[in-house]
Amino acid sequence: MPQKICGLGFDCASMMLQPGLDPSECLNYKTCGAATKLTPDEEIELIRVRQIAAQERQQEWERIQETFRTTRREAAVMMLMSRGCPQSAESLGVAAQMAAIAASVAQLHQNLNNIEGLYIAPSGCEVHHYNVKRPSGVYGYNKLTADEPIFEPSEKQEKVRVIHLSHDDDPRNTEARLGIERRNQLTRVRTFLATAVELLQEAANTISEQSSDEERSV
């Protein structure tokens, strides 16, 4: 005689808290078998046994038998959650990746705070070195230049395109060049973040699309 199995795939022994229980002896055997003829969302009534702490006797447990209504679809989820080695965002490493992203964002915030109050050059601006020939010799100078008049003037009333930075070792020159480097770094960061936002949105949409597919299925 072929071995009896649960029509809904449950582990009857676990559901009834009776190790070794044959499915044919389960109180739900006939109900589960008949349920296979129902639609996924028609309800059935099943019985299960749970173990709860005794109210009057600490550290002791007692079993109670209860009935509950469910559908084939819900029963399928219950069965898979109990038997199918269910995974989670944590077990699949998604939560760890999100924690790593959060840590990287926090580090980025800290790094941005560290350059608050320091000079950051505008886009399109560069520092140029040039030589001036005089009777006493050739002297090197530097200037911060822009394509349009965007700098505040030192004497004139109108904005200017050039700020003179003096010699190579002058703090005005070294700080302006650091400002160029900070600008370039932030530009690269902006590019990286744009890519990260696009990928994160794609990740969010992946879960959203899965949920929408499930809802349409239901």
C-alpha positions as CSV (number, residue, x, y, z in Angstrom):
1,M,0.0,0.0,0.0
2,P,1.5,3.4,-0.9
3,Q,2.4,5.7,1.9
4,K,-0.2,8.3,2.9
5,I,0.9,11.9,2.5
6,C,-0.7,15.2,3.5
7,G,-2.6,16.8,0.6
8,L,-1.2,20.2,1.5
9,G,2.3,19.0,2.1
10,F,2.4,19.7,5.9
11,D,4.6,17.9,8.3
12,C,1.7,16.3,10.3
13,A,3.9,15.1,13.2
14,S,5.2,18.7,13.7
15,M,1.8,20.3,13.3
16,M,0.2,18.0,15.9
17,L,3.3,17.8,18.1
18,Q,3.3,14.0,17.8
19,P,6.7,12.7,16.6
20,G,6.3,9.8,14.2
21,L,2.6,10.5,13.5
22,D,1.5,8.9,10.2
23,P,-0.3,11.5,8.0
24,S,-3.3,9.1,7.7
25,E,-3.8,9.5,11.5
26,C,-3.7,13.3,11.4
27,L,-6.9,15.1,12.3
28,N,-6.5,17.2,9.1
29,Y,-5.9,14.3,6.7
30,K,-9.3,14.3,5.1
31,T,-9.6,18.1,5.1
32,C,-6.2,18.6,3.5
33,G,-7.0,15.9,0.9
34,A,-10.3,17.5,-0.1
35,A,-8.8,21.0,-0.1
36,T,-6.8,20.2,-3.2
37,K,-10.1,20.5,-5.2
38,L,-10.7,24.0,-3.9
39,T,-9.5,27.2,-5.5
40,P,-6.4,28.8,-3.9
41,D,-8.4,31.4,-2.0
42,E,-11.3,29.3,-0.7
43,E,-11.2,28.8,3.1
44,I,-10.8,25.6,5.0
45,E,-10.7,24.8,8.7
46,L,-7.7,23.0,10.1
47,I,-6.6,21.8,13.5
48,R,-3.2,22.2,15.1
49,V,-1.7,21.6,18.5
50,R,0.4,24.2,20.2
51,Q,2.5,24.1,23.3
52,I,2.1,27.0,25.7
53,A,3.5,27.8,29.2
54,A,1.2,26.6,32.0
55,Q,-0.4,29.5,33.8
56,E,-0.1,28.1,37.3
57,R,3.1,26.0,36.9
58,Q,6.2,27.8,36.0
59,Q,8.7,26.2,33.7
60,E,6.1,23.7,32.6
61,W,4.3,23.4,29.3
62,E,0.9,22.2,28.3
63,R,-0.6,21.4,24.9
64,I,-3.7,22.9,23.5
65,Q,-5.7,22.0,20.4
66,E,-7.1,24.8,18.3
67,T,-8.8,25.3,15.0
68,F,-8.1,28.0,12.5
69,R,-9.3,29.0,9.1
70,T,-7.0,29.4,6.2
71,T,-6.8,29.1,2.4
72,R,-4.8,26.9,0.2
73,R,-2.6,29.8,-0.6
74,E,-2.0,30.7,3.0
75,A,-1.5,27.1,3.9
76,A,1.1,26.8,1.1
77,V,3.0,29.7,2.7
78,M,2.7,28.1,6.2
79,M,4.0,24.8,4.8
80,L,7.0,26.4,3.1
81,M,7.8,28.5,6.1
82,S,7.9,25.4,8.3
83,R,9.6,23.0,5.9
84,G,11.2,24.9,3.1
85,C,14.3,26.3,5.0
86,P,13.0,29.9,4.7
87,Q,15.5,32.6,4.3
88,S,15.5,36.3,5.0
89,A,17.2,39.6,4.1
90,E,19.6,38.9,6.9
91,S,20.5,35.3,6.0
92,L,21.0,36.2,2.3
93,G,23.4,39.1,3.2
94,V,21.1,41.9,2.1
95,A,20.9,43.4,5.6
96,A,24.6,43.4,5.9
97,Q,25.0,45.2,2.6
98,M,22.5,47.8,3.6
99,A,24.4,48.3,6.9
100,A,27.6,48.7,4.9
101,I,26.0,51.3,2.7
102,A,24.7,53.2,5.8
103,A,28.2,53.1,7.3
104,S,29.7,54.4,4.0
105,V,27.1,57.2,3.9
106,A,28.0,58.1,7.5
107,Q,31.7,58.2,6.7
108,L,31.0,60.4,3.7
109,H,29.0,62.8,5.9
110,Q,32.0,63.0,8.2
111,N,34.4,63.6,5.4
112,L,32.2,66.3,4.0
113,N,32.1,67.9,7.5
114,N,35.9,67.9,7.6
115,I,36.1,70.2,4.6
116,E,33.5,72.6,5.8
117,G,35.0,76.1,5.9
118,L,37.8,75.2,3.5
119,Y,38.0,76.7,0.0
120,I,36.4,74.7,-2.8
121,A,36.9,76.2,-6.3
122,P,34.0,76.7,-8.7
123,S,33.5,74.4,-11.7
124,G,35.5,75.5,-14.7
125,C,38.1,77.4,-12.7
126,E,41.9,76.5,-12.8
127,V,45.1,77.8,-11.4
128,H,47.7,78.7,-14.0
129,H,51.4,79.4,-13.6
130,Y,53.0,82.1,-15.7
131,N,56.4,83.8,-15.9
132,V,57.1,87.5,-15.8
133,K,60.4,88.7,-17.2
134,R,61.9,91.7,-15.5
135,P,65.3,93.4,-15.7
136,S,66.3,91.6,-12.5
137,G,65.3,88.2,-13.8
138,V,62.3,85.9,-14.6
139,Y,59.7,85.5,-11.9
140,G,57.0,82.8,-11.6
141,Y,53.5,83.8,-10.6
142,N,50.1,82.0,-10.4
143,K,46.5,83.1,-11.0
144,L,43.1,81.6,-10.5
145,T,41.1,82.0,-13.7
146,A,37.5,81.5,-14.7
147,D,35.7,81.5,-18.1
148,E,33.4,84.4,-16.9
149,P,33.7,87.2,-14.4
150,I,32.5,85.4,-11.2
151,F,35.2,86.5,-8.7
152,E,34.7,89.3,-6.3
153,P,37.0,92.2,-7.1
154,S,39.7,93.6,-4.8
155,E,39.5,97.1,-6.2
156,K,37.0,97.4,-9.1
157,Q,33.2,97.4,-8.7
158,E,32.6,94.7,-11.2
159,K,33.4,91.0,-10.8
160,V,36.5,89.8,-12.4
161,R,37.8,86.6,-14.2
162,V,41.2,86.4,-12.5
163,I,42.5,86.4,-9.0
164,H,46.3,86.8,-8.7
165,L,47.9,84.3,-6.3
166,S,51.5,85.4,-6.3
167,H,54.5,83.0,-6.1
168,D,54.4,79.2,-5.9
169,D,54.9,79.1,-2.1
170,D,52.4,81.8,-1.3
171,P,49.5,80.5,0.8
172,R,47.0,82.0,-1.7
173,N,48.4,79.8,-4.4
174,T,48.6,76.6,-2.3
175,E,45.1,77.0,-0.9
176,A,43.7,77.8,-4.3
177,R,45.3,74.6,-5.7
178,L,43.9,72.6,-2.8
179,G,40.5,74.2,-3.6
180,I,40.8,72.9,-7.2
181,E,41.6,69.4,-5.8
182,R,38.7,69.5,-3.4
183,R,36.4,70.5,-6.3
184,N,37.6,67.6,-8.4
185,Q,37.2,65.2,-5.5
186,L,33.6,66.3,-4.9
187,T,32.8,66.1,-8.6
188,R,34.0,62.5,-8.6
189,V,31.9,61.9,-5.5
190,R,28.9,63.3,-7.2
191,T,29.4,60.9,-10.1
192,F,29.8,57.9,-7.8
193,L,26.7,58.9,-5.8
194,A,24.6,59.3,-9.0
195,T,25.6,55.7,-9.9
196,A,24.8,54.5,-6.4
197,V,21.4,56.2,-6.4
198,E,20.6,54.6,-9.7
199,L,21.6,51.2,-8.5
200,L,19.8,51.6,-5.2
201,Q,16.6,52.7,-7.0
202,E,16.9,49.6,-9.2
203,A,17.3,47.4,-6.1
204,A,14.2,49.0,-4.5
205,N,12.2,48.6,-7.7
206,T,13.2,44.9,-7.9
207,I,11.4,44.3,-4.6
208,S,8.5,46.5,-5.5
209,E,8.0,44.7,-8.8
210,Q,8.0,41.4,-7.0
211,S,5.4,42.6,-4.6
212,S,3.3,43.9,-7.5
213,D,3.5,40.6,-9.3
214,E,2.4,38.8,-6.1
215,E,-0.6,41.2,-5.7
216,R,-1.6,40.6,-9.3
217,S,-1.3,36.9,-8.8
218,V,-3.6,37.1,-5.8
